[in-house]
């Protein structure tokens, strides 16, 4: 049963991520239920992956708490939306330190590129405020680094 979950759970996670990215691109919103599903599936992933309560689960919870706290700061400064912050926190429950760090770097680069493209598009149209669908960059980065998490 563990091997079934170790294949099925990343597939479910990928589906949730794609859905969240599409929703963010369309509506600039990520539904709370999607973020909750990502977070609530993490303990099942830990069990399927054979994580021990100590130190594996404790380390994963600590890492996720630190990452979430850092991005709550970005939210408080108006730099990110709440759905984006919740998605990053939920993903941090899934990813060990090195894949998570790689995801955050890729997410930052992707978000910067996305911002530049949207700024250029706004300049071309001459006006209007832009709201960056940063969830798209989060999703793409997570999908790139997800295989490093499940290996």
MARVO-848314 format. One line per 2 residues: number of its first residue (from 1); their letters; for each residue x, y, z of C-alpha. Coordinates in steps of 0.02 Angstrom, whole numbers. Example, Ala and Ser with C-alpha at 12.3 -4.5 7.8 and 13.67 -1.06 7.14 Angstrom:
<nodes>
1) as) 615,-225,390 ~ 684,-53,357
</nodes>
This chain:
<nodes>
1) xx) 0,0,0 ~ 144,119,38
3) xx) 211,112,-140 ~ 38,148,-210
5) xx) 27,304,-102 ~ 205,354,-146
7) xx) 151,359,-329 ~ -28,421,-308
9) xx) 6,563,-185 ~ 131,657,-295
11) xx) 9,638,-440 ~ -132,711,-334
13) xx) -15,850,-277 ~ 31,890,-458
15) xx) -153,897,-504 ~ -191,1015,-360
17) xx) -43,1124,-409 ~ -95,1136,-591
19) xx) -271,1179,-537 ~ -207,1313,-418
21) xx) -95,1388,-553 ~ -237,1398,-677
23) xx) -352,1475,-547 ~ -220,1605,-501
25) xx) -188,1650,-683 ~ -375,1672,-715
27) xx) -439,1748,-554 ~ -284,1801,-455
29) xx) -344,1688,-316 ~ -301,1516,-248
31) xx) -444,1429,-159 ~ -415,1391,24
33) xx) -474,1212,-1 ~ -332,1181,-124
35) xx) -202,1246,-3 ~ -282,1145,138
37) xx) -282,988,31 ~ -96,1010,-8
39) xx) -58,1033,177 ~ -170,892,239
41) xx) -99,766,116 ~ 79,797,180
43) xx) 61,685,335 ~ -3,544,224
45) xx) 151,574,115 ~ 263,565,269
47) xx) 185,400,319 ~ 199,328,143
49) xx) 381,385,134 ~ 424,307,302
51) xx) 461,468,396 ~ 496,443,580
53) xx) 410,562,701 ~ 581,610,764
55) xx) 679,685,680 ~ 596,677,507
57) xx) 421,744,542 ~ 485,866,672
59) xx) 612,935,549 ~ 481,950,411
61) xx) 360,1041,525 ~ 497,1158,586
63) xx) 554,1196,409 ~ 376,1230,353
65) xx) 346,1345,503 ~ 502,1448,465
67) xx) 461,1462,279 ~ 280,1507,315
69) xx) 333,1640,441 ~ 454,1719,317
71) xx) 322,1729,182 ~ 191,1795,303
73) xx) 313,1940,321 ~ 308,1965,132
75) xx) 118,1962,141 ~ 119,2090,282
77) xx) 225,2204,173 ~ 102,2185,30
79) xx) 226,2090,-78 ~ 126,1928,-96
81) xx) -53,1870,-86 ~ -118,1762,53
83) xx) -155,1614,-60 ~ 24,1617,-123
85) xx) 93,1618,54 ~ -21,1474,107
87) xx) 30,1373,-46 ~ 215,1398,-10
89) xx) 187,1347,171 ~ 89,1192,120
91) xx) 224,1143,-6 ~ 356,1163,128
93) xx) 272,1020,221 ~ 311,907,73
95) xx) 488,957,25 ~ 649,925,120
97) xx) 769,1071,138 ~ 869,1060,-24
99) xx) 724,1032,-145 ~ 627,1168,-54
101) xx) 772,1290,-68 ~ 787,1252,-254
103) xx) 600,1276,-274 ~ 606,1445,-186
105) xx) 750,1505,-296 ~ 663,1445,-455
107) xx) 501,1523,-395 ~ 587,1690,-366
109) xx) 668,1689,-538 ~ 505,1636,-621
111) xx) 408,1767,-526 ~ 532,1901,-579
113) xx) 518,1850,-761 ~ 329,1846,-748
115) xx) 330,2020,-671 ~ 440,2089,-810
117) xx) 327,2014,-944 ~ 172,2085,-862
119) xx) 253,2256,-842 ~ 301,2256,-1026
121) xx) 124,2207,-1072 ~ 55,2348,-964
123) xx) 173,2473,-1046 ~ 120,2411,-1217
125) xx) -63,2441,-1172 ~ -19,2603,-1084
127) xx) -99,2593,-918 ~ -183,2500,-781
129) xx) -120,2416,-627 ~ -46,2244,-636
131) xx) -77,2104,-514 ~ 52,1968,-536
133) xx) -15,1788,-529 ~ 134,1734,-426
135) xx) 50,1567,-394 ~ 96,1520,-572
137) xx) 281,1539,-531 ~ 258,1441,-370
139) xx) 170,1300,-461 ~ 298,1288,-602
141) xx) 442,1288,-479 ~ 357,1157,-369
143) xx) 325,1045,-518 ~ 508,1059,-569
145) xx) 569,1011,-395 ~ 433,884,-352
147) xx) 533,739,-428 ~ 678,780,-312
149) xx) 558,765,-166 ~ 492,594,-211
151) x) 657,511,-254
</nodes>
